[in-house]
Amino acid sequence: MRKPRLMTPGPAPVPEDVLLELARPVIHHRSAEAKQVIVECAELLKEVFQTKNDVMILTASGTGAMEAAAVNTVPKGGKAIVLSAGYFGARWASVCKAYGIEVVNLETEWGRPVDPATVENALAAHPDTVCVMGTLSETSTGTGHPIAEIGRIVAKTDAVFAVDGISGVGAMECRTDAWKIDILCVGSQKALMLPPGLAFVAASAKAWAKIDAFNAPAFYFNLKSARKKMAEFDTPYTPAHTLILALRASLRRIHAEGIENVWERHRVMSEACQAGISALGLELFSSRPAEGLTAFHVPAGLKDGDIRNKLFDRFGITTVGGQDKLKGKIIRVGHMGYMDELDVIAGLAALEIVLNELGFEVEAGRAVVAAQQVLLGQKAPVAVG
């Protein structure tokens, strides 16, 4: 039996001590013990999110946090500018349309970062915008976006800035308060090193002014209700409290390492993976790669499914392909959360073997050497033509 190696951009690997928390006997979710766990998680989440604001815990996927951000902030008929630069950026528009929110779709070519100047122009053209909705790390393309620059632009207006940080927070720098992010949405199954099932929302005072201004057509995802109960270190409805117990363990890990060190580890892993893939003559998809995953074009003459299936059958490595218009065109490799440099090197070594076995000849060890040189702080070898 092959040892499973999860190298997808979510779900990501879960540490053993976190998994052991899930094996504990179930406690009651309204007990003093359960509340005390939320007390600790509340403070540790602020550290990870780099915010002084309360972080609300929802039992949902990250999309639930996005829906809560939209429906609680923008009334029906209100306007939102959506920074659509990938499959998940476009999800903001889908959520808005479900609630009758007018969408101004600001499209950016997939694989390229959003240009802050276009956001500034869009806000000038639509001064009645209630919310700008963007993405920290676009999972579908492996692209990081200039959230700090966009945040400064939005902050000059009456609009609030909502950010999907689902695959970014914990894997790349994100300073909620300093970057003027008004609503940050995060999911548990990425760099926070948990199974799916929890979502998180941090909201600024500016965002709460919008939220308090009207009665949102929301029940389960009503952020006013969530804020009221969070003041008591509780939740309005039955939470996935077993996952919250595990969350405490994962947040303790991040705290012990230090969030700045966590960002640096992911940066190094990302650059090592990019160097290794480039050294094989493969083309990176994104012009501004995100730290938590690397996307590359499927080489000519091969099928993405053949590469990914062989990686799994031969080495137990799970990767994912492209979504929507990128289906069959790219492969995405995750390196976020409970991973280190050796995981990246092992993945690259496996990729070399698989490509050779599929008839795409590459020099054995070339990707590994390129990655090692990044880890040593040296210049990686020039990519083959």
N, C-alpha and C positions, 0 to 999 in steps of 0.2 A: 504493500500500500504506500502510495506517495504521501509525503508530508505535505499538508495543504499550506500553500503560500499565497496569501491574499494580497495582490498588488493591483487593486482596483481603486478608483477615486471615490470609494464609498460603496458599501461599508468597508471600513478599514480594520486592520487587526486590533484585537482587544487584549490587553495584558492579562496575565494569569491571575494576578491578585484582584483585578476588577471582575473577572469571570467568577472567581470564588465568592464574591459578594452576592452574585446571583444564585448561588447554591444554598444560601442561608435560609432558614425557615422564614416564612412570610410573617411580617409583623403587621399590626393594624395601621392603616394610613393616617388615622387621626390621633395616634398615640403621641405621648411626649417624646419618645425616641424618634419617631418619624419627623416630628417638627424640628428636633435638634439637628437632624441631618440636613434639613433645608436651611437652618441657620448657618451651618458651616458652608454649605454649597453656595449660599447667597453671597457670602464674602469672597469666596474663591472665584466665583464666576465674574465678579467685578474686576478682579485682578487679570483674568484671562481676556476679558473684553476691554480692559483699560477704560473703565468708566466709574464714576461715582454714583451713577443712577442705579436703582434697583433693577435686577434682571428677573423677569418673570419666567416661570417654568411651566410649559404646556406639555400635555401628553399628546403628541402628534409627531409627524415628520416635519422636516424643515419647511415644507410647503405650507403647513398649518401656521407657522410663524409668519410667512409671507401673506397669507390670507388675512390673518389677524391685523397685520400692519396696514393693509389696504382698506379693509372694511371699517376699521376703527378710526381711520384718519381722514378719508375722503368720502364725503356724502355722495349719494346718488346724484348724478349729473355734474359732479365736480370733475376737475381736470387733473390728470396725472401725466407727467412726461416719463416715458419708459425708455431706458437706455438698453436697447435690444441688440446684443452682440453675440448671441448664441441661443441654444435651445432653452436654457434656464432664464436668460434675460427676457426671452419672449414669454415665459410663464407669468411674469408680472402682468403683461397685457391680458393674458387669459383670465387671471384672477380679477382684474379690474372690470373686464367686460361682463363677468358673471354677476357683478354687483351694480351694473349700470354706471360705472365710472367712465368718463370720456378719456380716451387714450390718445396722446400725441406720441406716436412711435418714432423714436430717434434711432434709426438703424445704422449699425456699424458692421463692416465686413467681418465675418466670422474669422477669428484668429488674430484680429487686430484690436488694440485697446481703444476705448472710447476717447475721443478728442475732447478735452474740457472746453475748448472754444465753442464747439457745437452745442454743448449744454448751455453755455452762457447765451448764445444766440437764440436758442429755443426758449429760454426763460424770458428774454427780452421780447420775443414775438408772442409769448403767452404769459403775460403778467398775472393772469388769474390762476396760474397753476397752484394746486394745493400741495402736491407731493411729486418729488423726483425719485424714481425707483431705479436703482442700479445694482451692480454685482461686483463683489470684491474679487472672487475667483470664479470664472466661468468654466464650470466642470466639463461642459460639452466640447470645449476647444482647448482647455489647458491654458487659458489666458488670464493674466492679472490686469486689473484696471486701476487707473490713477484716482483712487477714491479720495485721497487727501486733497488733491487739487480741485476735484469736483465739489467736495464738501465746502471748501472755501467760497466757491462761486454760489452755491445754493444758499449758504448762510447769509449772503447779502440781500436775499429776497424774503418774501413772506412764506415761501414754500418750505416744506420739510424734506429731508433727505433720508429715504429708506434704502437700506443696503442688505442684499442677500449675501451673508457671510458664511453660508452653509458649508462650503468646501474650503473656505479660506481661513476662518478664525481658528487659531491654534496651529496653523501651518505657515502663515505669513503675517508680516507686521500688520496690525490693525489697531489703531488708537481711536476708539469711539469718540471720546470727548474732544480730544485735540484735533481730530479730523472733521469735527462738526457733523458727525453721523447722528441723525435724530432718532432713527429706529434701526436697530441692528437685529437681523434675524439669523439664527444659527440652528443647526441640527446636531444630534448626538453622535451620529454614526460615522463621522469623518475624523478630523484631527482630535476631537475630544475623546476618542478611544472607547466608545460604547457601542452596543448594538443599536439599531434604529428604535425610535419610540419616544424620544424627548425632543422638544423644540424650545428655543429660548428667545425672548424679546427684551431688549433694553431700549428704553425710550427717554428722550431728553425732556426738559421743561417745555421747550418749544413744541415738541410733539404732543405732550399732554394737553397743551392749550388747544390744539386741533381736536384731540380725542374728546376732551370735555365739552367741546362746542356743540355737539349734536348727539342724538341717541342713535348709535350705530345699529344696523339691522343684523346684530350678532348675538348669539346666546352662548354657545360653548366657547367661542373665540372672543368673547367680550373682554377687552383689556381693562376696563374699569373694574369689572368683577375680579379679575386676576390681581390687579393692584391692591384692591381692598383686602383680599385674603393674604397676599404676600406680606402685608404689614403685620400679619399674625404668624408669618412663616408657615403658611398653609396654602391650599389651592381650592378653588370654588367647587371642583368636582373631583371624583376619585382619580388620583394621579397614578402614574406608573412608578409607585414608590420603591419597588425593588430596583428599578433602573436608577432612581435617585440615590439609593444606597451605593450602587456601583459608580455613579457619577462622583460621589464624594471621594472614592478611591482614585479615580482617574484624575480628578482635580488636585488631589494631594500630590500625585506624581508630577503634574505640571508645575505646581508650586515649588516642589523640591528641586526641580531642574531650573526653574526660573523662566518666565515667559520670554525674556530677551534671548536666553540660551536656546529655548525651543524654536524660536524664529530662526536663529542662526543655524541650528542643526538642519532644519528644513531647507534653508537656502543652500547649504553645502550639498545636501543630498540631491537637490534639484539640479544644481550646476554640474555635479558629477554625472547624473543620468543624461543630461543634455549633451555633455561632452562625449560620453560613451556612444550614444546613438549617432551623433554627428560623425564620429570617427569611423563608423561603419559605412559612411556614405549615404545614410538615411537623412531625410529632410524633416526637420522639426516643423510642426504645423503653425505654432503661434509665434508671432513676432515679438511678444512680450510674455514669455512663459510664467505661469503661476508656480509657486513653490511646492504645492502639494501634489502635483501630477505633471507628467510629460506626455505630450501628444506628438506623434510622428506619422508621416505619410506612409501608406503601405507601398513597399517597393514594387516597381513595374514587374509584371509577370507573376506576382504572387497574390493570393487572396488573404484578406485579413483573418477570415475564419480558420484557414489552414495554419497560420502562424499561431493564433491564440489557442486553437485546439491542441496543437503539438506542444506548446508551452505547458498546457495543463496535463496532457497525457504523459509527457516525458518527465516533467519536473513538479507537477502539482501547482504550477503558477497560474492564478486566475488574473486575466487582464480583461479589458473591455474594448469594443470597437466604437465607431462613430455613431452619432444619433442624427435622425432627420436627414438633411441633405449631405451629411458627412458619413452616412452609413456605408460601410465597405471601403471607405477612403482613408481612414486613420485608425491608429491603435492608441489607446490611452493606458498609461502605466501609472499607478498610484504609488506615492512614497510619502505618506502622511501618518501622523500619529505614532503608534507603537512600531516604529521602524528606525533603522540606523543605516550607516554607510555600507556596512557589509551586506545588508539586504539588497541595496542598489547594485553592488558589485556582483552578487550572486545572480540577480535578475539579468544583468547585462551578459554575464557568461552564458546563461541559459539561452538568451536570445541569439548569441553568436552560433551556438551549436544547432539551434533550430533552423536558423537561416541557411546554414551550410547543408543541413539534411534535406532542406526543401529545394536545394539547387541554386540558392543565391549565395555565391561564394564570398566569404569575408575572411579576413586574416584572423586566425584564432588569437585571442588575447588583446586585440587592438582596442576594443571598447573598454575592457577591464583596465588596461594601462592608462587610457585617457581619463577614466574616472579616478584612478589612483593618483594621477598627477594633479587633478583638481584637489583631492584630499590633502596632498602634500604641498599645495599652494604653488604648484609649478604650472607652466604653460602646457596645455594639452596638445597632442600631436595634430598636425593638419589633417582634416578629413580627406579620405580618399575620394577620387573623382568618380 
